[in-house]
Amino acid sequence: MEKVTVCVDVMGGDEEPQVVLDGIAAALEADPDLTVLVCGPAALIDPFCEKHGERACPLPAEDVITMEDDPISSIMKKRKSTIVVGCRAVKKGKAQGFFSAGSTGACTAAAAAYVQPFKYRDGSEVKPVRPCLTSAVPNATGGVTVLADMGANPDVEPMDMVHFAVMARAYAQIACGIAEPRVGLLSNGTEDEKGSKFTKACFPLFAEKVPGFVGNKEGGDILNGSTDVMVADGFSGNVALKSIEAASKLILKELKAAIFSSTRAKLGGLLIKPALGSVKERLSGDSVGGAMLLGLKGVVLIGHGATSAEAVKNGTLATARAIRGKLVETIADSIEGLVA
């Protein structure tokens, strides 16, 4: 397997840094061709790197951007933070990808500033491609549906949506193994004429420029498996994602309450406990590791704040797979009018 280097933010996430270090250790054990740049305070990372030899290299960063910090100003004020130092490592070629479970806003801002988005020609203008947050959610067929944008861009133009579609399609191919992804446009009905003024403006562009476009899709289609990629502006996509997450938590909570409602139910619960465990694992998102920020000149994956060692492991490995799968290069090939 191709040797790759991934930078991991030790201070990202709501858990103790040791949780991230445990996740890095598990990733190194799982992938013998992986090297990790371990980014964090020297007192934390030096002993860990000494223990793991040449495959864990220290990248000192003494400052931390918290969830309470303003994302834009913090990357300017905290230039020695783990998020900024990690993104700069990708820009400088020290690593090919960056994984953090820190502030999504700060990671997005730092990635845009340092890893940098691609640029494309729009008539006489050269514009940056808007990076979009993309991940896969489980669907009713046993597979996954890729959702983009999940919240990076609340306000966008129709051509931004086209970019989201072709980039998410490339992600579905490389990260999810879907050979010919079907792409849907999130709307309030499946008929071609349905939608807001904005989605109606997007529809003809999708029909012309997006391979595998299968038309308008409703919110329920995210989970029923009728499409492989669902495209939305960041506002709508984030609302859809948060609704799915909340519904999943409610269903699991209600199931748990029902199981403990009586002695008879508890006995039945013991029988179905393994099945419920697998359902919980599938819905948790730990297996995915986080959301990929597409449209950049390097691989950047952002994990959940309440991450686990398993999620850090999988996020680090997912970053490595995207590098080996040439995700960045595939996305570059898919964007019309790309400027070198």
C-alpha positions as CSV (number, residue, x, y, z in Angstrom):
1,M,0.0,0.0,0.0
2,E,1.1,3.6,-0.7
3,K,2.8,5.3,2.3
4,V,0.9,8.4,3.4
5,T,1.3,11.0,6.1
6,V,-1.8,12.4,8.0
7,C,-1.7,15.2,10.5
8,V,-4.0,14.7,13.5
9,D,-5.1,17.4,15.9
10,V,-4.6,16.0,19.4
11,M,-6.6,18.9,21.1
12,G,-9.6,18.6,18.8
13,G,-12.9,17.4,20.4
14,D,-14.7,17.5,23.7
15,E,-12.8,14.5,25.2
16,E,-9.4,14.4,26.9
17,P,-6.4,14.5,24.5
18,Q,-5.6,10.9,25.6
19,V,-8.7,9.7,23.7
20,V,-7.3,11.2,20.5
21,L,-3.9,9.7,21.2
22,D,-5.5,6.3,21.7
23,G,-7.3,6.7,18.4
24,I,-4.0,7.5,16.6
25,A,-2.3,4.5,18.2
26,A,-5.1,2.3,16.9
27,A,-4.9,3.8,13.4
28,L,-1.1,3.2,13.3
29,E,-1.7,-0.4,14.3
30,A,-4.4,-0.9,11.6
31,D,-2.4,0.7,8.8
32,P,1.3,-0.2,8.7
33,D,2.0,2.2,5.8
34,L,0.6,5.2,7.7
35,T,2.7,7.9,9.4
36,V,1.0,10.5,11.6
37,L,2.1,14.0,12.4
38,V,0.9,14.3,16.0
39,C,-0.1,18.0,16.5
40,G,-0.4,19.4,20.0
41,P,1.5,20.7,23.1
42,A,5.0,19.2,23.3
43,A,4.3,17.8,26.8
44,L,1.5,15.6,25.5
45,I,2.8,14.6,22.1
46,D,6.6,14.0,22.8
47,P,6.2,10.9,25.1
48,F,3.6,9.4,22.7
49,C,5.8,9.9,19.6
50,E,8.9,8.5,21.4
51,K,6.8,5.4,22.2
52,H,5.7,4.9,18.6
53,G,9.0,5.6,16.8
54,E,9.3,7.1,13.3
55,R,5.7,6.5,12.4
56,A,4.5,9.1,14.9
57,C,6.2,12.5,14.4
58,P,5.7,15.4,16.8
59,L,4.3,18.7,15.4
60,P,4.3,21.2,18.4
61,A,1.4,23.6,18.7
62,E,0.8,25.1,22.1
63,D,-2.4,27.0,21.5
64,V,-6.0,25.7,21.1
65,I,-9.0,27.1,19.3
66,T,-12.0,26.3,21.5
67,M,-15.6,25.8,20.4
68,E,-16.4,29.2,22.0
69,D,-13.8,31.1,19.9
70,D,-15.0,33.0,16.8
71,P,-13.8,30.8,13.9
72,I,-12.6,33.6,11.6
73,S,-10.8,35.8,14.1
74,S,-9.3,32.9,16.0
75,I,-7.3,31.6,13.1
76,M,-5.7,35.0,12.8
77,K,-5.1,35.5,16.5
78,K,-4.1,31.9,17.3
79,R,-1.6,31.2,14.6
80,K,0.2,28.6,16.8
81,S,-3.0,26.7,17.5
82,T,-3.3,23.0,16.5
83,I,-5.9,23.7,13.8
84,V,-3.8,26.4,12.1
85,V,-0.5,24.5,12.5
86,G,-2.1,21.3,11.1
87,C,-3.5,23.0,8.1
88,R,-0.2,24.7,7.4
89,A,1.5,21.3,7.6
90,V,-0.6,20.2,4.6
91,K,0.1,23.4,2.7
92,K,3.9,23.0,3.3
93,G,3.7,19.3,2.1
94,K,4.6,17.9,5.5
95,A,1.4,15.9,5.4
96,Q,-1.1,15.0,2.7
97,G,-4.2,15.3,4.9
98,F,-5.4,16.7,8.2
99,F,-7.9,15.3,10.7
100,S,-9.4,17.3,13.6
101,A,-12.5,16.9,15.8
102,G,-12.2,20.6,16.7
103,S,-14.4,23.6,15.8
104,T,-16.0,23.0,12.4
105,G,-16.0,26.7,11.7
106,A,-12.3,27.1,12.6
107,C,-11.3,24.0,10.7
108,T,-13.2,25.3,7.6
109,A,-11.7,28.8,7.9
110,A,-8.1,27.5,8.4
111,A,-8.4,25.0,5.6
112,A,-9.7,27.7,3.2
113,A,-6.8,30.0,4.3
114,Y,-4.0,27.6,4.2
115,V,-4.8,24.4,2.4
116,Q,-6.7,26.6,0.0
117,P,-9.7,25.9,-2.4
118,F,-9.4,25.3,-6.1
119,K,-10.2,28.2,-8.4
120,Y,-12.3,28.1,-11.6
121,R,-13.0,30.5,-14.4
122,D,-16.5,31.9,-14.6
123,G,-16.6,34.0,-17.8
124,S,-14.0,36.7,-17.4
125,E,-13.7,36.1,-13.6
126,V,-11.6,33.7,-11.6
127,K,-13.4,32.5,-8.5
128,P,-12.6,30.1,-5.6
129,V,-14.5,26.9,-5.4
130,R,-16.6,26.9,-2.2
131,P,-15.5,24.0,-0.1
132,C,-18.4,21.9,1.1
133,L,-18.8,19.5,4.1
134,T,-19.7,16.0,2.9
135,S,-20.3,12.7,4.7
136,A,-22.3,9.5,4.3
137,V,-25.4,8.7,6.3
138,P,-26.9,5.1,6.5
139,N,-29.9,4.4,4.4
140,A,-32.7,1.8,4.3
141,T,-31.0,-0.4,1.7
142,G,-28.0,-1.1,4.0
143,G,-25.8,1.3,2.0
144,V,-25.1,5.0,2.5
145,T,-26.3,8.3,1.0
146,V,-23.7,11.1,0.6
147,L,-25.0,14.4,1.8
148,A,-23.5,17.7,0.6
149,D,-23.3,20.5,1.8
150,M,-23.8,19.7,5.5
151,G,-23.3,23.2,6.8
152,A,-20.2,25.0,5.4
153,N,-22.1,27.4,3.1
154,P,-25.6,28.6,4.2
155,D,-25.8,31.0,1.2
156,V,-24.7,29.9,-2.2
157,E,-25.1,30.4,-6.0
158,P,-26.4,27.7,-8.4
159,M,-22.9,27.1,-9.8
160,D,-21.7,26.4,-6.2
161,M,-24.4,23.7,-6.0
162,V,-23.1,22.2,-9.3
163,H,-19.6,22.0,-7.7
164,F,-21.0,20.4,-4.6
165,A,-22.7,17.8,-6.8
166,V,-19.6,16.8,-8.8
167,M,-17.4,16.9,-5.8
168,A,-19.8,14.8,-3.7
169,R,-20.1,12.4,-6.6
170,A,-16.3,11.9,-6.6
171,Y,-16.4,11.3,-2.8
172,A,-19.1,8.7,-3.3
173,Q,-17.0,6.9,-5.8
174,I,-13.7,7.0,-3.9
175,A,-14.8,6.9,-0.2
176,C,-18.0,4.8,-0.5
177,G,-17.1,2.6,-3.5
178,I,-20.2,3.6,-5.5
179,A,-19.2,3.2,-9.2
180,E,-21.9,5.3,-10.8
181,P,-23.5,7.5,-8.1
182,R,-27.1,8.7,-8.6
183,V,-27.3,12.5,-7.8
184,G,-30.4,14.1,-6.4
185,L,-31.2,17.8,-5.7
186,L,-33.0,18.3,-2.4
187,S,-36.4,19.9,-2.9
188,N,-39.9,19.8,-1.7
189,G,-41.1,17.4,-4.3
190,T,-39.8,15.1,-7.0
191,E,-41.5,16.8,-10.0
192,D,-39.1,18.8,-12.2
193,E,-41.0,22.0,-11.7
194,K,-41.0,21.7,-7.8
195,G,-38.8,23.8,-5.6
196,S,-37.9,27.3,-4.5
197,K,-36.7,29.9,-7.0
198,F,-33.2,28.8,-6.0
199,T,-33.6,25.1,-6.6
200,K,-35.5,25.8,-9.9
201,A,-32.4,27.8,-11.0
202,C,-30.2,24.9,-10.0
203,F,-32.2,22.2,-11.8
204,P,-31.3,23.0,-15.5
205,L,-27.6,23.4,-14.5
206,F,-27.7,20.0,-12.8
207,A,-29.3,18.4,-15.9
208,E,-26.6,19.9,-18.1
209,K,-23.5,19.6,-16.0
210,V,-23.9,16.8,-13.3
211,P,-23.3,13.2,-14.4
212,G,-25.8,10.8,-12.9
213,F,-28.4,13.5,-12.1
214,V,-31.7,11.8,-11.3
215,G,-33.8,14.9,-10.6
216,N,-35.4,16.5,-7.6
217,K,-35.6,14.5,-4.4
218,E,-37.4,14.9,-1.1
219,G,-36.0,14.8,2.4
220,G,-37.2,11.3,2.9
221,D,-35.1,10.2,0.0
222,I,-31.9,10.8,2.0
223,L,-32.6,7.7,4.0
224,N,-34.6,5.4,1.6
225,G,-31.7,4.7,-0.7
226,S,-33.3,6.0,-3.9
227,T,-30.3,8.2,-4.5
228,D,-26.6,7.9,-3.7
229,V,-25.8,11.6,-3.4
230,M,-28.1,14.3,-2.1
231,V,-27.1,17.9,-2.8
232,A,-28.4,21.0,-0.8
233,D,-27.2,24.4,0.2
234,G,-25.4,24.4,3.6
235,F,-28.5,25.7,5.4
236,S,-30.9,23.1,4.2
237,G,-28.3,20.3,4.4
238,N,-27.5,21.1,8.0
239,V,-31.1,21.2,9.0
240,A,-31.6,17.8,7.3
241,L,-28.6,16.4,9.0
242,K,-29.5,17.6,12.5
243,S,-33.0,16.3,12.0
244,I,-31.7,12.9,11.1
245,E,-29.3,12.9,14.1
246,A,-32.1,14.0,16.5
247,A,-34.5,11.4,15.1
248,S,-31.9,8.6,15.5
249,K,-31.3,9.6,19.1
250,L,-35.0,9.7,19.9
251,I,-35.7,6.3,18.4
252,L,-32.8,4.7,20.4
253,K,-34.0,6.5,23.5
254,E,-37.6,5.3,23.0
255,L,-36.4,1.7,22.3
256,K,-34.4,1.7,25.5
257,A,-37.3,3.1,27.6
258,A,-39.6,0.4,26.1
259,I,-37.1,-2.4,26.9
260,F,-36.8,-1.4,30.5
261,S,-40.6,-0.8,31.0
262,S,-41.3,-4.2,32.4
263,T,-39.6,-7.5,33.5
264,R,-40.9,-9.2,30.4
265,A,-39.6,-6.4,28.1
266,K,-36.2,-6.6,29.9
267,L,-36.0,-10.3,29.1
268,G,-36.8,-9.7,25.5
269,G,-34.2,-6.8,25.5
270,L,-31.5,-9.2,26.5
271,L,-32.2,-11.3,23.4
272,I,-32.1,-8.3,21.0
273,K,-29.2,-6.5,22.7
274,P,-26.6,-7.5,20.1
275,A,-28.8,-6.3,17.3
276,L,-29.5,-3.0,19.0
277,G,-25.8,-2.6,19.5
278,S,-25.1,-2.9,15.8
279,V,-27.9,-0.5,15.1
280,K,-26.5,2.1,17.5
281,E,-23.0,1.7,16.0
282,R,-24.4,2.2,12.5
283,L,-26.2,5.3,13.5
284,S,-23.4,6.8,15.6
285,G,-21.2,8.0,12.7
286,D,-18.0,6.7,14.4
287,S,-17.4,4.3,11.5
288,V,-17.3,7.2,9.1
289,G,-15.0,9.3,11.3
290,G,-16.3,12.7,10.3
291,A,-17.2,15.0,7.4
292,M,-14.8,15.6,4.5
293,L,-14.2,19.2,3.4
294,L,-14.2,19.0,-0.4
295,G,-12.9,21.5,-2.9
296,L,-9.5,22.0,-1.3
297,K,-6.0,21.3,-2.6
298,G,-5.5,18.7,0.2
299,V,-7.6,16.3,2.2
300,V,-9.3,17.7,5.3
301,L,-11.6,15.6,7.5
302,I,-13.5,17.1,10.4
303,G,-14.7,14.8,13.2
304,H,-17.6,15.1,15.7
305,G,-16.7,17.2,18.8
306,A,-17.9,14.4,21.1
307,T,-15.5,11.9,19.4
308,S,-14.2,8.6,20.6
309,A,-11.0,6.7,20.1
310,E,-12.7,4.6,17.5
311,A,-13.9,7.7,15.6
312,V,-10.4,9.2,15.7
313,K,-9.0,5.9,14.4
314,N,-11.6,5.7,11.6
315,G,-11.2,9.4,10.8
316,T,-7.5,9.1,10.5
317,L,-7.8,5.9,8.3
318,A,-10.5,7.6,6.2
319,T,-8.2,10.5,5.6
320,A,-5.4,8.1,4.5
321,R,-7.9,6.3,2.1
322,A,-8.9,9.5,0.5
323,I,-5.3,10.4,-0.1
324,R,-4.5,7.0,-1.6
325,G,-7.7,7.1,-3.6
326,K,-6.6,10.4,-5.2
327,L,-9.8,12.2,-4.1
328,V,-8.3,15.7,-4.5
329,E,-7.1,14.9,-8.0
330,T,-10.4,13.3,-9.0
331,I,-12.3,16.4,-7.8
332,A,-9.9,18.7,-9.7
333,D,-10.7,16.7,-12.9
334,S,-14.5,17.0,-12.3
335,I,-14.6,20.8,-12.0
336,E,-15.3,22.6,-15.2
337,G,-13.0,25.5,-16.0
338,L,-10.5,24.8,-13.3
339,V,-7.6,27.2,-13.2
340,A,-4.2,25.6,-12.4
